[in-house]
Structures are given as structure tokens and as C-alpha cells.
Amino acid sequence: MIAVLSPAKTLDLATPPPFPATPARFAAEAAVLAKAASHLTQKKLAELMHISPALAKLNADRFRDFDTAAERPALYTFAGDVYAGLEAATLDAEAVRFAQGHLRLLSGLYGLLRPLDAMRPYRLEMGTRWAPRRRKLTDWWGDRIASALAEDVGTEGTGTVLNLASQEYWAAVDGRLPAAVRVIAVDFREADGRFVSFHAKKARGMMARWMAEHHVTDADAMRGFDSAGYAYDADASTADGWTFRRRA
């Protein structure tokens, strides 16, 4: 089983990572995208990303300086809600090694990353309606991300993907995987059935952590996930669409 997470807009560029970075599979593609994005004006970046002028300048500078920026392992660089739930800094070495083989991070710029794969600072959401010679980013990536994920699933051997990504990022894979690959989608709810985005994002990271800590390779064993009071809701679930609720 391979679990898939979305990346984060917030980055930690200060905390020293405990492990060295590994080569990213799509580093060359990331460089191509960054170079193309470096030609966008700050105003255009603000419009495309719906961000403030200050953030537009920050990201314009990042694209401009991309080739010379320091690289860091992705797992210790993304720092949004999902990664607050994952708490990578407190994972032991065995859990990190397991995650390297069984966890993948989708990325608008890097396509598909292993946890320790090297990345440079950037912001480029998968839903961005821009790409070199394409109408939007998912068109630019085409089948490449799904093909890479399918290859990793084939190497891992179980033929199963645990989808913990947002709809925006899963769109780069949805409908492109071989029919033989089993995809399990996970939905996190409150005790009363409400969907709360912050809690759901954090729960995705917690589930990825639970998998890594327990070295889970059998997808069905993931129904035992119980962090932060979550429990599998059999009545609200289907074979490949699982719901977890937080206990009241």
C-alpha cells in the first residue's frame, strides 16, 4: 500500500532536517516549470494564486532564484495543517524509512515526491490555471504523475493506493491509474457528521503517521486507525470509500 498526501503552502525553511535529501524523480520537470514561472509578473502571480502583493513578490523571487536555492527533504519542509498532524520531526528513523517506501506527496511543481526527496522553496498549486504551452497545470503533467505512482505501487507489491490527498491534487491522478490499482478514498468527519476542513487535513497527516509508525502494508488494517479519537465508521463506509468519525 502507498498512501498519498497533498503538499502544503506553508514551508519550514529554518529547522535543520534530521536526514539527508534524496533525488527527486521530477527535478528536471520542476526546473522547467520554475523557469517558465519566473517570467510571470508579480501581478500575474497574485492573480493566478489569489495571494497578496507581498506573497506574490516572495514567490516571484523564489522562481527567479530557483536554480540556486538550497534543497531540503520535502517531509521536513512542508508545514501546513496536514504536516502538523504528521509531526515528522518526532518520527523515528524506522518510521521515516518505512514512509520513504510507502508514502508519496503530490506536488504542482515536483509531480510526485518521496518524503525525503529534495525540494526547493516554491508555491504552485495543482489547480493553477497556468502552465507552459498548456491551459492548466494538470494538462501539463498529463499522465506522468499517475504513471510514476502506478510504477511505485507495482514495485511495492500490494496494488493499493490510500488516497489522503485533497480533490485538487488527486485530480492529477484521478482516472489515470491502471484499472488493477485499488484506490481507497478516506473521509474524516466530526462525531455529528460535519466536515471540518482543518480537522480533516490534520487527520490525513495523522493517518499517514499511524501507517508509518505501525509499518502497515495491508490496506484493510488501516481501519484500525484511532489517533485523536477517530474511529472507522462501517455504516458510513463502502469497500473503497472509508469514513472515520471523531468520537464525541
Stockholm file with secondary structure:
# STOCKHOLM 1.0

chainA/1-248         MIAVLSPAKTLDLATPPPFPATPARFAAEAAVLAKAASHLTQKKLAELMHISPALAKLNADRFRDFDTAAERPALYTFAGDVYAGLEAATLDAEAVRFAQGHLRLLSGLYGLLRPLDAMRPYRLEMGTRWAPRRRKLTDWWGDRIASALAEDVGTEGTGTVLNLASQEYWAAVDGRLPAAVRVIAVDFREADGRFVSFHAKKARGMMARWMAEHHVTDADAMRGFDSAGYAYDADASTADGWTFRRRA
#=GR chainA/1-248 SS CEEEECCCSSBCCSSCCSSCCBCCTTHHHHHHHHHHHTTSCHHHHHHHHTCCHHHHHHHHHHHHTGGGSCCEEGGGTBCSHHHHHHTGGGCCHHHHHHHHHHEEEEETTTEEECTTBEECCCCCCTTCSCBTTBSSHHHHHTTHHHHHHHHHHHHHSSCEEEECSCHHHHTTTTTTSCTTSEEEEEEEECTTSCCCHHHHHHHHHHHHHHHHHHTCCCGGGGGGCCGGGEEECGGGCBTTEEEEEECC
#=GC SS_cons         CEEEECCCSSBCCSSCCSSCCBCCTTHHHHHHHHHHHTTSCHHHHHHHHTCCHHHHHHHHHHHHTGGGSCCEEGGGTBCSHHHHHHTGGGCCHHHHHHHHHHEEEEETTTEEECTTBEECCCCCCTTCSCBTTBSSHHHHHTTHHHHHHHHHHHHHSSCEEEECSCHHHHTTTTTTSCTTSEEEEEEEECTTSCCCHHHHHHHHHHHHHHHHHHTCCCGGGGGGCCGGGEEECGGGCBTTEEEEEECC
//
